[in-house]
Amino acid sequence: MGRVRKVLTGPWGIAVVVVAVGAVGFGLYWFQPWKLWQDETVQEALPGVADMSAPAAAPSEETLAPPSPATGPQVLASGELISHEHATSGAVKLVRLADGSHVVRLENLDTSNGPDLRVWLTDAQVKQGKAGWHVFDDGKYVSLGKLKGNKGSQNYALPRDVDPSNYRSVSIWCDRFDVSFGAAELARV
């Protein structure tokens, strides 16, 4: 017993304790296991859609005419999210806004939280099960930013120089572990 105490309090023992504490700290930072129990809900309206809860102004003759369908947001493609690494559900829409810009809209998203989650627009085909976990970084993809919340409805703007017709799917991508939490194949509307 005295010999063990001597090793633990000696220079080697201190080095082992420092390395162990460092490894635990790095593991906690890298995996962020507490996120599995933390939900972040985000509820964003689709840009360019009038807020129906706001008080309406008195109608004028100009506003009595029905709006032209070309002036509001148009859904160009949509799909349903399937699960990959984590249970994931919800709908994805590719929307052209009245100003000509595009957004990817996640509606009723429900997935696990995790470290470094991103929304990717990709050219990869969505595959079921483990076969689909790692395909999205094999071809072309555009990162639309960090996932704002693992639950709810949210919008992700496409850069102006991105042609959405060159992409066919959306993935909730974990950049830390290079794996898809879930994905949706975009079917043209």
PyMOL commands that place a pseudoatom at each C-alpha (Angstrom):
pseudoatom trace, name=CA, resn=MET, resi=1, chain=A, elem=C, hetatm=0, pos=[0.000, 0.000, 0.000]
pseudoatom trace, name=CA, resn=GLY, resi=2, chain=A, elem=C, hetatm=0, pos=[2.822, 2.364, 0.803]
pseudoatom trace, name=CA, resn=ARG, resi=3, chain=A, elem=C, hetatm=0, pos=[4.389, 1.705, -2.558]
pseudoatom trace, name=CA, resn=VAL, resi=4, chain=A, elem=C, hetatm=0, pos=[1.123, 2.595, -4.401]
pseudoatom trace, name=CA, resn=ARG, resi=5, chain=A, elem=C, hetatm=0, pos=[0.834, 5.788, -2.367]
pseudoatom trace, name=CA, resn=LYS, resi=6, chain=A, elem=C, hetatm=0, pos=[4.403, 6.690, -3.239]
pseudoatom trace, name=CA, resn=VAL, resi=7, chain=A, elem=C, hetatm=0, pos=[3.755, 6.171, -6.986]
pseudoatom trace, name=CA, resn=LEU, resi=8, chain=A, elem=C, hetatm=0, pos=[0.528, 8.213, -6.909]
pseudoatom trace, name=CA, resn=THR, resi=9, chain=A, elem=C, hetatm=0, pos=[2.141, 11.130, -5.103]
pseudoatom trace, name=CA, resn=GLY, resi=10, chain=A, elem=C, hetatm=0, pos=[5.376, 11.019, -7.067]
pseudoatom trace, name=CA, resn=PRO, resi=11, chain=A, elem=C, hetatm=0, pos=[6.063, 12.748, -10.404]
pseudoatom trace, name=CA, resn=TRP, resi=12, chain=A, elem=C, hetatm=0, pos=[4.632, 9.840, -12.440]
pseudoatom trace, name=CA, resn=GLY, resi=13, chain=A, elem=C, hetatm=0, pos=[1.443, 9.765, -10.414]
pseudoatom trace, name=CA, resn=ILE, resi=14, chain=A, elem=C, hetatm=0, pos=[0.907, 13.488, -10.845]
pseudoatom trace, name=CA, resn=ALA, resi=15, chain=A, elem=C, hetatm=0, pos=[1.524, 13.174, -14.592]
pseudoatom trace, name=CA, resn=VAL, resi=16, chain=A, elem=C, hetatm=0, pos=[-1.019, 10.339, -14.838]
pseudoatom trace, name=CA, resn=VAL, resi=17, chain=A, elem=C, hetatm=0, pos=[-3.631, 12.395, -12.957]
pseudoatom trace, name=CA, resn=VAL, resi=18, chain=A, elem=C, hetatm=0, pos=[-2.999, 15.455, -15.153]
pseudoatom trace, name=CA, resn=VAL, resi=19, chain=A, elem=C, hetatm=0, pos=[-3.287, 13.370, -18.345]
pseudoatom trace, name=CA, resn=ALA, resi=20, chain=A, elem=C, hetatm=0, pos=[-6.478, 11.667, -17.089]
pseudoatom trace, name=CA, resn=VAL, resi=21, chain=A, elem=C, hetatm=0, pos=[-8.098, 14.987, -16.176]
pseudoatom trace, name=CA, resn=GLY, resi=22, chain=A, elem=C, hetatm=0, pos=[-7.067, 16.430, -19.554]
pseudoatom trace, name=CA, resn=ALA, resi=23, chain=A, elem=C, hetatm=0, pos=[-8.493, 13.399, -21.396]
pseudoatom trace, name=CA, resn=VAL, resi=24, chain=A, elem=C, hetatm=0, pos=[-11.813, 13.659, -19.543]
pseudoatom trace, name=CA, resn=GLY, resi=25, chain=A, elem=C, hetatm=0, pos=[-11.992, 17.408, -20.249]
pseudoatom trace, name=CA, resn=PHE, resi=26, chain=A, elem=C, hetatm=0, pos=[-11.230, 16.891, -23.942]
pseudoatom trace, name=CA, resn=GLY, resi=27, chain=A, elem=C, hetatm=0, pos=[-13.783, 14.060, -24.150]
pseudoatom trace, name=CA, resn=LEU, resi=28, chain=A, elem=C, hetatm=0, pos=[-16.467, 16.240, -22.594]
pseudoatom trace, name=CA, resn=TYR, resi=29, chain=A, elem=C, hetatm=0, pos=[-15.659, 19.117, -24.963]
pseudoatom trace, name=CA, resn=TRP, resi=30, chain=A, elem=C, hetatm=0, pos=[-15.537, 16.867, -28.059]
pseudoatom trace, name=CA, resn=PHE, resi=31, chain=A, elem=C, hetatm=0, pos=[-18.671, 14.780, -27.452]
pseudoatom trace, name=CA, resn=GLN, resi=32, chain=A, elem=C, hetatm=0, pos=[-20.742, 17.336, -25.471]
pseudoatom trace, name=CA, resn=PRO, resi=33, chain=A, elem=C, hetatm=0, pos=[-22.989, 14.562, -24.078]
pseudoatom trace, name=CA, resn=TRP, resi=34, chain=A, elem=C, hetatm=0, pos=[-25.183, 17.007, -22.142]
pseudoatom trace, name=CA, resn=LYS, resi=35, chain=A, elem=C, hetatm=0, pos=[-26.631, 18.236, -25.457]
pseudoatom trace, name=CA, resn=LEU, resi=36, chain=A, elem=C, hetatm=0, pos=[-28.537, 14.959, -25.784]
pseudoatom trace, name=CA, resn=TRP, resi=37, chain=A, elem=C, hetatm=0, pos=[-30.784, 16.212, -22.961]
pseudoatom trace, name=CA, resn=GLN, resi=38, chain=A, elem=C, hetatm=0, pos=[-30.994, 19.852, -24.071]
pseudoatom trace, name=CA, resn=ASP, resi=39, chain=A, elem=C, hetatm=0, pos=[-33.590, 20.886, -26.624]
pseudoatom trace, name=CA, resn=GLU, resi=40, chain=A, elem=C, hetatm=0, pos=[-33.509, 24.205, -28.453]
pseudoatom trace, name=CA, resn=THR, resi=41, chain=A, elem=C, hetatm=0, pos=[-36.830, 25.139, -30.074]
pseudoatom trace, name=CA, resn=VAL, resi=42, chain=A, elem=C, hetatm=0, pos=[-36.869, 27.824, -32.784]
pseudoatom trace, name=CA, resn=GLN, resi=43, chain=A, elem=C, hetatm=0, pos=[-40.087, 29.074, -34.411]
pseudoatom trace, name=CA, resn=GLU, resi=44, chain=A, elem=C, hetatm=0, pos=[-39.411, 31.399, -37.357]
pseudoatom trace, name=CA, resn=ALA, resi=45, chain=A, elem=C, hetatm=0, pos=[-41.975, 32.638, -39.852]
pseudoatom trace, name=CA, resn=LEU, resi=46, chain=A, elem=C, hetatm=0, pos=[-41.259, 32.259, -43.540]
pseudoatom trace, name=CA, resn=PRO, resi=47, chain=A, elem=C, hetatm=0, pos=[-39.717, 35.547, -44.763]
pseudoatom trace, name=CA, resn=GLY, resi=48, chain=A, elem=C, hetatm=0, pos=[-42.038, 37.621, -46.917]
pseudoatom trace, name=CA, resn=VAL, resi=49, chain=A, elem=C, hetatm=0, pos=[-45.241, 36.190, -45.441]
pseudoatom trace, name=CA, resn=ALA, resi=50, chain=A, elem=C, hetatm=0, pos=[-47.326, 38.830, -43.668]
pseudoatom trace, name=CA, resn=ASP, resi=51, chain=A, elem=C, hetatm=0, pos=[-47.871, 38.293, -39.955]
pseudoatom trace, name=CA, resn=MET, resi=52, chain=A, elem=C, hetatm=0, pos=[-51.582, 37.468, -39.697]
pseudoatom trace, name=CA, resn=SER, resi=53, chain=A, elem=C, hetatm=0, pos=[-51.667, 38.322, -35.984]
pseudoatom trace, name=CA, resn=ALA, resi=54, chain=A, elem=C, hetatm=0, pos=[-50.720, 41.973, -36.593]
pseudoatom trace, name=CA, resn=PRO, resi=55, chain=A, elem=C, hetatm=0, pos=[-53.593, 44.469, -36.788]
pseudoatom trace, name=CA, resn=ALA, resi=56, chain=A, elem=C, hetatm=0, pos=[-54.595, 45.067, -40.374]
pseudoatom trace, name=CA, resn=ALA, resi=57, chain=A, elem=C, hetatm=0, pos=[-54.584, 48.514, -41.907]
pseudoatom trace, name=CA, resn=ALA, resi=58, chain=A, elem=C, hetatm=0, pos=[-57.766, 49.809, -43.474]
pseudoatom trace, name=CA, resn=PRO, resi=59, chain=A, elem=C, hetatm=0, pos=[-57.996, 48.338, -46.981]
pseudoatom trace, name=CA, resn=SER, resi=60, chain=A, elem=C, hetatm=0, pos=[-57.552, 50.620, -49.936]
pseudoatom trace, name=CA, resn=GLU, resi=61, chain=A, elem=C, hetatm=0, pos=[-58.723, 49.924, -53.468]
pseudoatom trace, name=CA, resn=GLU, resi=62, chain=A, elem=C, hetatm=0, pos=[-55.217, 48.694, -54.328]
pseudoatom trace, name=CA, resn=THR, resi=63, chain=A, elem=C, hetatm=0, pos=[-55.135, 46.159, -51.487]
pseudoatom trace, name=CA, resn=LEU, resi=64, chain=A, elem=C, hetatm=0, pos=[-58.577, 44.711, -52.271]
pseudoatom trace, name=CA, resn=ALA, resi=65, chain=A, elem=C, hetatm=0, pos=[-57.278, 42.951, -55.371]
pseudoatom trace, name=CA, resn=PRO, resi=66, chain=A, elem=C, hetatm=0, pos=[-56.026, 39.420, -54.688]
pseudoatom trace, name=CA, resn=PRO, resi=67, chain=A, elem=C, hetatm=0, pos=[-52.226, 39.175, -54.574]
pseudoatom trace, name=CA, resn=SER, resi=68, chain=A, elem=C, hetatm=0, pos=[-50.470, 37.749, -57.591]
pseudoatom trace, name=CA, resn=PRO, resi=69, chain=A, elem=C, hetatm=0, pos=[-49.076, 34.291, -56.861]
pseudoatom trace, name=CA, resn=ALA, resi=70, chain=A, elem=C, hetatm=0, pos=[-45.738, 35.338, -58.380]
pseudoatom trace, name=CA, resn=THR, resi=71, chain=A, elem=C, hetatm=0, pos=[-45.252, 38.072, -55.764]
pseudoatom trace, name=CA, resn=GLY, resi=72, chain=A, elem=C, hetatm=0, pos=[-45.210, 35.804, -52.706]
pseudoatom trace, name=CA, resn=PRO, resi=73, chain=A, elem=C, hetatm=0, pos=[-42.921, 32.962, -51.685]
pseudoatom trace, name=CA, resn=GLN, resi=74, chain=A, elem=C, hetatm=0, pos=[-43.006, 29.928, -54.001]
pseudoatom trace, name=CA, resn=VAL, resi=75, chain=A, elem=C, hetatm=0, pos=[-42.130, 26.386, -52.922]
pseudoatom trace, name=CA, resn=LEU, resi=76, chain=A, elem=C, hetatm=0, pos=[-39.826, 24.955, -55.608]
pseudoatom trace, name=CA, resn=ALA, resi=77, chain=A, elem=C, hetatm=0, pos=[-39.108, 21.579, -53.982]
pseudoatom trace, name=CA, resn=SER, resi=78, chain=A, elem=C, hetatm=0, pos=[-39.940, 19.723, -50.797]
pseudoatom trace, name=CA, resn=GLY, resi=79, chain=A, elem=C, hetatm=0, pos=[-39.291, 16.503, -48.933]
pseudoatom trace, name=CA, resn=GLU, resi=80, chain=A, elem=C, hetatm=0, pos=[-39.673, 14.657, -45.632]
pseudoatom trace, name=CA, resn=LEU, resi=81, chain=A, elem=C, hetatm=0, pos=[-36.727, 14.136, -43.311]
pseudoatom trace, name=CA, resn=ILE, resi=82, chain=A, elem=C, hetatm=0, pos=[-35.663, 10.554, -42.605]
pseudoatom trace, name=CA, resn=SER, resi=83, chain=A, elem=C, hetatm=0, pos=[-33.527, 9.380, -39.697]
pseudoatom trace, name=CA, resn=HIS, resi=84, chain=A, elem=C, hetatm=0, pos=[-29.858, 8.562, -40.011]
pseudoatom trace, name=CA, resn=GLU, resi=85, chain=A, elem=C, hetatm=0, pos=[-27.529, 8.656, -36.969]
pseudoatom trace, name=CA, resn=HIS, resi=86, chain=A, elem=C, hetatm=0, pos=[-30.328, 10.058, -34.750]
pseudoatom trace, name=CA, resn=ALA, resi=87, chain=A, elem=C, hetatm=0, pos=[-34.126, 9.936, -34.931]
pseudoatom trace, name=CA, resn=THR, resi=88, chain=A, elem=C, hetatm=0, pos=[-35.107, 12.887, -37.142]
pseudoatom trace, name=CA, resn=SER, resi=89, chain=A, elem=C, hetatm=0, pos=[-38.440, 14.013, -38.574]
pseudoatom trace, name=CA, resn=GLY, resi=90, chain=A, elem=C, hetatm=0, pos=[-40.013, 17.062, -40.177]
pseudoatom trace, name=CA, resn=ALA, resi=91, chain=A, elem=C, hetatm=0, pos=[-40.399, 18.636, -43.603]
pseudoatom trace, name=CA, resn=VAL, resi=92, chain=A, elem=C, hetatm=0, pos=[-37.931, 20.539, -45.778]
pseudoatom trace, name=CA, resn=LYS, resi=93, chain=A, elem=C, hetatm=0, pos=[-38.901, 23.115, -48.390]
pseudoatom trace, name=CA, resn=LEU, resi=94, chain=A, elem=C, hetatm=0, pos=[-36.809, 24.990, -50.914]
pseudoatom trace, name=CA, resn=VAL, resi=95, chain=A, elem=C, hetatm=0, pos=[-38.539, 28.362, -51.269]
pseudoatom trace, name=CA, resn=ARG, resi=96, chain=A, elem=C, hetatm=0, pos=[-37.997, 31.244, -53.702]
pseudoatom trace, name=CA, resn=LEU, resi=97, chain=A, elem=C, hetatm=0, pos=[-38.897, 34.533, -52.032]
pseudoatom trace, name=CA, resn=ALA, resi=98, chain=A, elem=C, hetatm=0, pos=[-40.515, 37.502, -53.772]
pseudoatom trace, name=CA, resn=ASP, resi=99, chain=A, elem=C, hetatm=0, pos=[-37.127, 39.255, -54.090]
pseudoatom trace, name=CA, resn=GLY, resi=100, chain=A, elem=C, hetatm=0, pos=[-35.678, 36.269, -56.008]
pseudoatom trace, name=CA, resn=SER, resi=101, chain=A, elem=C, hetatm=0, pos=[-33.577, 34.958, -53.120]
pseudoatom trace, name=CA, resn=HIS, resi=102, chain=A, elem=C, hetatm=0, pos=[-33.928, 31.380, -51.858]
pseudoatom trace, name=CA, resn=VAL, resi=103, chain=A, elem=C, hetatm=0, pos=[-34.247, 29.785, -48.423]
pseudoatom trace, name=CA, resn=VAL, resi=104, chain=A, elem=C, hetatm=0, pos=[-34.269, 26.238, -47.160]
pseudoatom trace, name=CA, resn=ARG, resi=105, chain=A, elem=C, hetatm=0, pos=[-37.092, 25.971, -44.645]
pseudoatom trace, name=CA, resn=LEU, resi=106, chain=A, elem=C, hetatm=0, pos=[-37.227, 23.262, -41.996]
pseudoatom trace, name=CA, resn=GLU, resi=107, chain=A, elem=C, hetatm=0, pos=[-40.755, 22.759, -40.664]
pseudoatom trace, name=CA, resn=ASN, resi=108, chain=A, elem=C, hetatm=0, pos=[-41.675, 20.819, -37.523]
pseudoatom trace, name=CA, resn=LEU, resi=109, chain=A, elem=C, hetatm=0, pos=[-38.082, 19.633, -37.170]
pseudoatom trace, name=CA, resn=ASP, resi=110, chain=A, elem=C, hetatm=0, pos=[-37.500, 17.138, -34.389]
pseudoatom trace, name=CA, resn=THR, resi=111, chain=A, elem=C, hetatm=0, pos=[-34.005, 15.689, -33.973]
pseudoatom trace, name=CA, resn=SER, resi=112, chain=A, elem=C, hetatm=0, pos=[-31.394, 15.200, -31.288]
pseudoatom trace, name=CA, resn=ASN, resi=113, chain=A, elem=C, hetatm=0, pos=[-29.172, 18.061, -30.292]
pseudoatom trace, name=CA, resn=GLY, resi=114, chain=A, elem=C, hetatm=0, pos=[-25.467, 17.556, -30.832]
pseudoatom trace, name=CA, resn=PRO, resi=115, chain=A, elem=C, hetatm=0, pos=[-22.127, 19.240, -31.269]
pseudoatom trace, name=CA, resn=ASP, resi=116, chain=A, elem=C, hetatm=0, pos=[-21.545, 21.358, -34.373]
pseudoatom trace, name=CA, resn=LEU, resi=117, chain=A, elem=C, hetatm=0, pos=[-24.778, 20.595, -36.268]
pseudoatom trace, name=CA, resn=ARG, resi=118, chain=A, elem=C, hetatm=0, pos=[-25.138, 22.249, -39.674]
pseudoatom trace, name=CA, resn=VAL, resi=119, chain=A, elem=C, hetatm=0, pos=[-27.752, 22.477, -42.411]
pseudoatom trace, name=CA, resn=TRP, resi=120, chain=A, elem=C, hetatm=0, pos=[-26.330, 21.330, -45.724]
pseudoatom trace, name=CA, resn=LEU, resi=121, chain=A, elem=C, hetatm=0, pos=[-27.802, 21.604, -49.215]
pseudoatom trace, name=CA, resn=THR, resi=122, chain=A, elem=C, hetatm=0, pos=[-26.213, 18.736, -51.186]
pseudoatom trace, name=CA, resn=ASP, resi=123, chain=A, elem=C, hetatm=0, pos=[-26.171, 16.951, -54.517]
pseudoatom trace, name=CA, resn=ALA, resi=124, chain=A, elem=C, hetatm=0, pos=[-26.196, 13.512, -52.837]
pseudoatom trace, name=CA, resn=GLN, resi=125, chain=A, elem=C, hetatm=0, pos=[-29.013, 11.010, -53.090]
pseudoatom trace, name=CA, resn=VAL, resi=126, chain=A, elem=C, hetatm=0, pos=[-30.661, 10.300, -49.727]
pseudoatom trace, name=CA, resn=LYS, resi=127, chain=A, elem=C, hetatm=0, pos=[-30.183, 6.678, -48.645]
pseudoatom trace, name=CA, resn=GLN, resi=128, chain=A, elem=C, hetatm=0, pos=[-31.964, 4.859, -45.838]
pseudoatom trace, name=CA, resn=GLY, resi=129, chain=A, elem=C, hetatm=0, pos=[-30.128, 3.543, -42.768]
pseudoatom trace, name=CA, resn=LYS, resi=130, chain=A, elem=C, hetatm=0, pos=[-26.372, 3.437, -42.206]
pseudoatom trace, name=CA, resn=ALA, resi=131, chain=A, elem=C, hetatm=0, pos=[-25.744, 3.625, -45.963]
pseudoatom trace, name=CA, resn=GLY, resi=132, chain=A, elem=C, hetatm=0, pos=[-26.892, 7.257, -45.830]
pseudoatom trace, name=CA, resn=TRP, resi=133, chain=A, elem=C, hetatm=0, pos=[-24.901, 8.410, -42.811]
pseudoatom trace, name=CA, resn=HIS, resi=134, chain=A, elem=C, hetatm=0, pos=[-21.745, 9.547, -44.624]
pseudoatom trace, name=CA, resn=VAL, resi=135, chain=A, elem=C, hetatm=0, pos=[-22.693, 10.290, -48.270]
pseudoatom trace, name=CA, resn=PHE, resi=136, chain=A, elem=C, hetatm=0, pos=[-23.336, 14.020, -48.059]
pseudoatom trace, name=CA, resn=ASP, resi=137, chain=A, elem=C, hetatm=0, pos=[-19.719, 15.185, -47.941]
pseudoatom trace, name=CA, resn=ASP, resi=138, chain=A, elem=C, hetatm=0, pos=[-18.729, 13.003, -50.924]
pseudoatom trace, name=CA, resn=GLY, resi=139, chain=A, elem=C, hetatm=0, pos=[-20.003, 15.414, -53.582]
pseudoatom trace, name=CA, resn=LYS, resi=140, chain=A, elem=C, hetatm=0, pos=[-21.064, 19.042, -53.785]
pseudoatom trace, name=CA, resn=TYR, resi=141, chain=A, elem=C, hetatm=0, pos=[-22.608, 20.666, -50.748]
pseudoatom trace, name=CA, resn=VAL, resi=142, chain=A, elem=C, hetatm=0, pos=[-23.239, 24.126, -49.370]
pseudoatom trace, name=CA, resn=SER, resi=143, chain=A, elem=C, hetatm=0, pos=[-23.273, 24.721, -45.635]
pseudoatom trace, name=CA, resn=LEU, resi=144, chain=A, elem=C, hetatm=0, pos=[-26.170, 27.069, -44.873]
pseudoatom trace, name=CA, resn=GLY, resi=145, chain=A, elem=C, hetatm=0, pos=[-25.011, 27.605, -41.305]
pseudoatom trace, name=CA, resn=LYS, resi=146, chain=A, elem=C, hetatm=0, pos=[-25.325, 26.159, -37.844]
pseudoatom trace, name=CA, resn=LEU, resi=147, chain=A, elem=C, hetatm=0, pos=[-28.599, 24.483, -36.952]
pseudoatom trace, name=CA, resn=LYS, resi=148, chain=A, elem=C, hetatm=0, pos=[-30.521, 27.136, -35.015]
pseudoatom trace, name=CA, resn=GLY, resi=149, chain=A, elem=C, hetatm=0, pos=[-32.473, 24.633, -32.947]
pseudoatom trace, name=CA, resn=ASN, resi=150, chain=A, elem=C, hetatm=0, pos=[-33.091, 20.908, -32.916]
pseudoatom trace, name=CA, resn=LYS, resi=151, chain=A, elem=C, hetatm=0, pos=[-36.862, 21.471, -32.800]
pseudoatom trace, name=CA, resn=GLY, resi=152, chain=A, elem=C, hetatm=0, pos=[-39.257, 23.823, -34.562]
pseudoatom trace, name=CA, resn=SER, resi=153, chain=A, elem=C, hetatm=0, pos=[-39.454, 25.673, -37.884]
pseudoatom trace, name=CA, resn=GLN, resi=154, chain=A, elem=C, hetatm=0, pos=[-36.572, 27.738, -39.202]
pseudoatom trace, name=CA, resn=ASN, resi=155, chain=A, elem=C, hetatm=0, pos=[-35.128, 29.320, -42.350]
pseudoatom trace, name=CA, resn=TYR, resi=156, chain=A, elem=C, hetatm=0, pos=[-31.652, 29.160, -43.897]
pseudoatom trace, name=CA, resn=ALA, resi=157, chain=A, elem=C, hetatm=0, pos=[-30.751, 31.626, -46.651]
pseudoatom trace, name=CA, resn=LEU, resi=158, chain=A, elem=C, hetatm=0, pos=[-28.924, 30.365, -49.732]
pseudoatom trace, name=CA, resn=PRO, resi=159, chain=A, elem=C, hetatm=0, pos=[-25.968, 32.465, -50.855]
pseudoatom trace, name=CA, resn=ARG, resi=160, chain=A, elem=C, hetatm=0, pos=[-26.879, 34.489, -53.975]
pseudoatom trace, name=CA, resn=ASP, resi=161, chain=A, elem=C, hetatm=0, pos=[-24.280, 32.665, -56.086]
pseudoatom trace, name=CA, resn=VAL, resi=162, chain=A, elem=C, hetatm=0, pos=[-25.765, 29.198, -55.359]
pseudoatom trace, name=CA, resn=ASP, resi=163, chain=A, elem=C, hetatm=0, pos=[-28.026, 27.735, -58.045]
pseudoatom trace, name=CA, resn=PRO, resi=164, chain=A, elem=C, hetatm=0, pos=[-30.497, 25.566, -56.097]
pseudoatom trace, name=CA, resn=SER, resi=165, chain=A, elem=C, hetatm=0, pos=[-31.288, 23.459, -59.177]
pseudoatom trace, name=CA, resn=ASN, resi=166, chain=A, elem=C, hetatm=0, pos=[-27.817, 21.860, -58.804]
pseudoatom trace, name=CA, resn=TYR, resi=167, chain=A, elem=C, hetatm=0, pos=[-28.756, 20.276, -55.454]
pseudoatom trace, name=CA, resn=ARG, resi=168, chain=A, elem=C, hetatm=0, pos=[-31.159, 17.485, -54.587]
pseudoatom trace, name=CA, resn=SER, resi=169, chain=A, elem=C, hetatm=0, pos=[-31.171, 17.003, -50.830]
pseudoatom trace, name=CA, resn=VAL, resi=170, chain=A, elem=C, hetatm=0, pos=[-30.802, 18.611, -47.417]
pseudoatom trace, name=CA, resn=SER, resi=171, chain=A, elem=C, hetatm=0, pos=[-28.926, 17.057, -44.497]
pseudoatom trace, name=CA, resn=ILE, resi=172, chain=A, elem=C, hetatm=0, pos=[-28.760, 17.887, -40.804]
pseudoatom trace, name=CA, resn=TRP, resi=173, chain=A, elem=C, hetatm=0, pos=[-25.009, 17.301, -40.685]
pseudoatom trace, name=CA, resn=CYS, resi=174, chain=A, elem=C, hetatm=0, pos=[-22.798, 16.825, -37.633]
pseudoatom trace, name=CA, resn=ASP, resi=175, chain=A, elem=C, hetatm=0, pos=[-19.550, 18.469, -38.724]
pseudoatom trace, name=CA, resn=ARG, resi=176, chain=A, elem=C, hetatm=0, pos=[-17.726, 17.229, -35.642]
pseudoatom trace, name=CA, resn=PHE, resi=177, chain=A, elem=C, hetatm=0, pos=[-18.232, 13.529, -36.489]
pseudoatom trace, name=CA, resn=ASP, resi=178, chain=A, elem=C, hetatm=0, pos=[-18.918, 13.756, -40.255]
pseudoatom trace, name=CA, resn=VAL, resi=179, chain=A, elem=C, hetatm=0, pos=[-22.294, 12.066, -40.039]
pseudoatom trace, name=CA, resn=SER, resi=180, chain=A, elem=C, hetatm=0, pos=[-25.866, 12.899, -41.044]
pseudoatom trace, name=CA, resn=PHE, resi=181, chain=A, elem=C, hetatm=0, pos=[-28.433, 13.049, -38.237]
pseudoatom trace, name=CA, resn=GLY, resi=182, chain=A, elem=C, hetatm=0, pos=[-31.204, 13.016, -40.878]
pseudoatom trace, name=CA, resn=ALA, resi=183, chain=A, elem=C, hetatm=0, pos=[-31.851, 14.083, -44.467]
pseudoatom trace, name=CA, resn=ALA, resi=184, chain=A, elem=C, hetatm=0, pos=[-34.565, 14.809, -47.023]
pseudoatom trace, name=CA, resn=GLU, resi=185, chain=A, elem=C, hetatm=0, pos=[-34.631, 14.214, -50.761]
pseudoatom trace, name=CA, resn=LEU, resi=186, chain=A, elem=C, hetatm=0, pos=[-36.007, 17.339, -52.480]
pseudoatom trace, name=CA, resn=ALA, resi=187, chain=A, elem=C, hetatm=0, pos=[-38.748, 16.574, -55.019]
pseudoatom trace, name=CA, resn=ARG, resi=188, chain=A, elem=C, hetatm=0, pos=[-39.471, 19.417, -57.446]
pseudoatom trace, name=CA, resn=VAL, resi=189, chain=A, elem=C, hetatm=0, pos=[-42.964, 20.868, -57.092]
for i in range(1, 189): cmd.bond("trace and resi %d" % i, "trace and resi %d" % (i + 1))
show_as sticks, trace
zoom trace
